[in-house]
Amino acid sequence: MKYQNEFSYWQATFVGEGHTFSNAHYAGRMLHLAGEPDDDFMRGKIVADFGCGPRGSLAWTQCPALRIGIDVLASTYIDAFADVMLRHGMVYVTSTERTIPLPDDFVDIMFTLNAMDHVDDFAQMATEVLRVLKPGGTFIGSFNLHEPTTDCEPQTLTEDIIRRNLLHRLHVTSYRAAIKHPQNPYKFLHENKLARTLVPDEQYVLWVRGDKRP
């Protein structure tokens, strides 16, 4: 059910956007998430996006030596949207719910944008994301906090879950949370209206950047 719902969403999006996928918005979003003025920090690096979907989240930058999209439905998306996805300049890798098929210590920069609440086992996939990231490599993630579970998003993430399973292996250099705006989820983050204390009955977006500890 989860995979079918995910695929149906992207099928509808593909039709609604004129049998293509827009992706220009990723540039501003990912640079703001990373806290960088431009994409030069990715120059010559192996850069990946976990839970990328078929939209081409890294198609906007030419700086990396290699751009990798990781998704449990990557091969399904390629079957359906090959004409568009093959123009993204990305290598798409099909993950399982337990294993990312990349070597240890392979990726220099790992992005993930509101994707890790879609996995069945957050702890296992956090371990995998950290495994494929090089020591000293950079993790840059966006997480939706305190959201009710759905068929597509079986995890309700909290600060504690993310700290225990992911952040304990990182030297955190940026940690920003803001209330999730109902129309534009990132509005308050873009406006730097950050939350000082998070309360359980409010939904937030958390942006984190950190370097993997040796």
C-alpha positions as CSV (number, residue, x, y, z in Angstrom):
1,M,0.0,0.0,0.0
2,K,2.8,2.5,0.9
3,Y,4.7,2.0,-2.3
4,Q,1.5,2.1,-4.4
5,N,0.5,5.4,-2.8
6,E,3.9,6.9,-3.3
7,F,4.0,5.9,-7.0
8,S,0.4,7.1,-7.5
9,Y,1.4,10.5,-6.1
10,W,4.2,10.9,-8.5
11,Q,2.1,9.7,-11.5
12,A,-0.4,12.4,-10.7
13,T,2.3,15.0,-10.3
14,F,3.9,14.0,-13.6
15,V,0.6,14.4,-15.4
16,G,-0.2,17.6,-13.6
17,E,3.1,19.2,-14.5
18,G,2.7,18.5,-18.2
19,H,4.4,15.1,-18.4
20,T,7.6,16.4,-16.8
21,F,8.9,17.2,-13.3
22,S,9.9,20.7,-12.3
23,N,13.0,20.8,-10.1
24,A,14.4,24.4,-10.2
25,H,13.1,25.0,-6.7
26,Y,15.6,22.5,-5.2
27,A,18.5,25.0,-5.7
28,G,17.3,27.6,-3.2
29,R,15.8,25.0,-0.8
30,M,18.9,22.9,-0.6
31,L,21.3,25.8,-0.3
32,H,19.2,27.3,2.4
33,L,19.1,24.0,4.2
34,A,22.8,23.6,3.9
35,G,23.4,27.2,5.0
36,E,25.5,27.9,1.9
37,P,25.5,30.9,-0.5
38,D,26.1,28.7,-3.6
39,D,26.9,25.2,-4.6
40,D,30.7,25.5,-4.6
41,F,30.9,23.5,-1.4
42,M,29.9,20.4,-3.4
43,R,32.6,20.9,-6.1
44,G,34.3,17.6,-6.9
45,K,32.4,15.7,-4.2
46,I,30.2,12.6,-4.3
47,V,26.7,14.0,-3.3
48,A,23.7,11.9,-2.7
49,D,20.0,12.5,-1.8
50,F,18.3,9.8,0.3
51,G,14.6,9.5,-0.6
52,C,15.0,11.6,-3.7
53,G,11.9,10.6,-5.6
54,P,11.9,11.0,-9.4
55,R,11.9,14.8,-9.7
56,G,15.7,15.3,-10.1
57,S,16.6,16.9,-6.8
58,L,20.3,17.3,-7.7
59,A,19.9,18.2,-11.4
60,W,20.3,21.9,-10.6
61,T,24.0,21.6,-9.7
62,Q,27.0,20.8,-11.9
63,C,29.6,21.0,-9.2
64,P,29.6,17.4,-7.8
65,A,31.8,14.8,-9.4
66,L,28.9,12.4,-8.9
67,R,25.2,13.0,-8.1
68,I,23.3,10.1,-6.7
69,G,19.6,9.7,-6.0
70,I,18.7,7.0,-3.5
71,D,15.1,5.7,-3.3
72,V,13.4,2.5,-2.6
73,L,11.3,3.0,-5.7
74,A,14.1,4.3,-8.0
75,S,13.8,1.4,-10.5
76,T,10.0,1.8,-10.6
77,Y,10.3,5.5,-11.3
78,I,12.8,4.9,-14.0
79,D,10.5,2.4,-15.7
80,A,7.7,5.0,-15.7
81,F,9.6,8.3,-16.2
82,A,12.8,7.3,-18.0
83,D,12.6,10.0,-20.7
84,V,12.6,12.7,-18.0
85,M,14.8,11.1,-15.3
86,L,17.7,10.2,-17.7
87,R,18.1,13.9,-18.4
88,H,18.8,14.7,-14.7
89,G,22.5,13.9,-14.9
90,M,22.0,11.7,-11.7
91,V,22.8,8.1,-11.0
92,Y,19.6,6.6,-9.4
93,V,20.2,3.8,-6.9
94,T,17.4,1.5,-5.7
95,S,17.6,1.1,-1.9
96,T,15.8,-1.6,0.1
97,E,14.1,-0.8,3.4
98,R,17.2,-2.1,5.2
99,T,20.2,-1.5,2.9
100,I,21.6,1.2,0.7
101,P,23.6,-0.6,-2.0
102,L,26.7,1.6,-1.8
103,P,30.1,0.9,-0.3
104,D,31.1,2.0,3.2
105,D,32.4,5.5,3.5
106,F,31.5,6.4,-0.1
107,V,29.5,9.6,0.0
108,D,31.0,13.1,0.8
109,I,27.6,14.9,1.2
110,M,24.3,13.3,2.0
111,F,21.1,15.2,1.7
112,T,17.7,14.0,2.8
113,L,14.5,16.1,2.5
114,N,11.6,15.0,4.6
115,A,12.1,11.4,3.4
116,M,13.1,9.4,6.5
117,D,9.7,9.4,8.0
118,H,8.7,7.3,4.9
119,V,10.9,4.3,5.9
120,D,9.6,1.3,7.9
121,D,12.6,1.2,10.3
122,F,14.1,4.7,11.0
123,A,17.0,3.3,13.2
124,Q,18.1,0.9,10.5
125,M,18.0,3.4,7.7
126,A,19.8,6.0,9.9
127,T,22.6,3.4,10.4
128,E,22.8,2.9,6.6
129,V,22.9,6.6,5.8
130,L,25.8,7.0,8.3
131,R,27.5,3.8,7.0
132,V,27.8,5.1,3.4
133,L,28.9,8.6,4.5
134,K,32.6,9.2,4.7
135,P,34.2,10.0,8.0
136,G,34.2,13.8,8.1
137,G,31.5,13.7,5.4
138,T,28.5,16.1,5.7
139,F,24.9,15.1,6.5
140,I,22.3,17.7,5.6
141,G,18.7,16.8,6.6
142,S,15.2,18.2,6.8
143,F,12.7,16.4,9.0
144,N,9.0,16.8,9.7
145,L,8.4,16.5,13.5
146,H,5.3,15.3,15.4
147,E,3.3,14.5,12.3
148,P,0.7,11.8,12.6
149,T,1.5,8.6,10.7
150,T,0.1,7.8,7.3
151,D,0.3,4.9,4.8
152,C,3.3,6.7,3.1
153,E,4.8,8.1,6.3
154,P,4.8,5.3,9.0
155,Q,7.1,7.2,11.3
156,T,6.3,10.0,13.7
157,L,9.7,11.6,14.2
158,T,10.7,13.6,17.3
159,E,13.9,15.3,18.3
160,D,14.7,12.5,20.7
161,I,14.4,9.8,18.0
162,I,16.6,11.7,15.6
163,R,19.2,12.4,18.2
164,R,19.4,8.8,19.5
165,N,19.6,7.2,16.0
166,L,21.4,9.8,13.9
167,L,22.8,12.9,15.5
168,H,24.9,11.0,18.1
169,R,27.3,10.0,15.2
170,L,27.6,13.6,13.9
171,H,29.4,16.8,15.0
172,V,26.3,19.0,14.6
173,T,27.2,22.4,13.1
174,S,23.6,23.7,12.5
175,Y,20.3,22.9,14.2
176,R,17.2,24.9,13.3
177,A,13.6,24.2,13.9
178,A,10.5,26.2,13.2
179,I,6.7,25.6,13.2
180,K,5.5,24.0,10.0
181,H,3.5,26.6,8.1
182,P,0.2,25.1,6.8
183,Q,0.5,26.4,3.3
184,N,4.3,26.7,2.9
185,P,6.0,24.2,5.3
186,Y,9.4,26.1,5.2
187,K,8.1,29.7,5.5
188,F,9.2,30.3,9.0
189,L,12.6,28.7,8.5
190,H,13.2,30.9,5.5
191,E,12.1,33.9,7.6
192,N,14.4,32.7,10.4
193,K,11.5,32.5,12.9
194,L,13.0,29.7,14.8
195,A,11.4,27.8,17.7
196,R,13.3,27.9,21.0
197,T,11.4,25.1,22.6
198,L,9.4,22.4,20.8
199,V,6.1,21.3,22.3
200,P,4.6,17.9,21.5
201,D,1.2,19.1,20.1
202,E,2.8,21.3,17.5
203,Q,4.3,20.3,14.1
204,Y,7.7,21.5,13.2
205,V,10.3,21.3,10.4
206,L,13.8,20.6,11.7
207,W,16.9,21.4,9.6
208,V,20.2,19.8,10.6
209,R,23.7,19.8,9.3
210,G,26.6,17.9,10.8
211,D,29.8,16.1,10.0
212,K,30.3,12.3,10.6
213,R,32.5,11.6,13.5
214,P,35.5,9.3,12.7
